[in-house]
């Protein structure tokens, strides 16, 4: 499928100052593959995919993870390429990557913001967060026991 991305679509007027934006033309690909786990995919495989194919994240315009009964395992990425990848790049994606250690999640934005929030919030809020997490743990425990 041919894809044309027009930056600043419908926003330029006679008084516009600055860069008009680019027009990107290329091919759209659907990459479909099986993943080990969402954690491993986001911590390792997505970064590797971008490096191998020479992508920046905005080129991935849709990402969907599917699963059924045993977690999320089927990944589908819609990617816009100005220059399609070569066969050897696609083949390189088959190479297994090492699993992440807990320290590999240091660039997790949500986790970082949550830690900063906990550092600066009041003891009363920390207590409410602790109770909510404990309740969530109980709910998960009840759900797994009922299955």
Buried (B, 14 or more C-beta within 10 A) or exposed (E): EEBEBEEEEEEEEEEEEEEEEEEBEBBBBEBEBEBBBBBBBBBBBBEBBBEBBEBEEEBBEEBEBEEEEEEBBEBEBBBBBEEEBEEEEBEBBEEEBEEBEEEEEEEEEEEEEEEEEEEEEEEEEEEEBEEEEEEEEEEEEEEEEEE
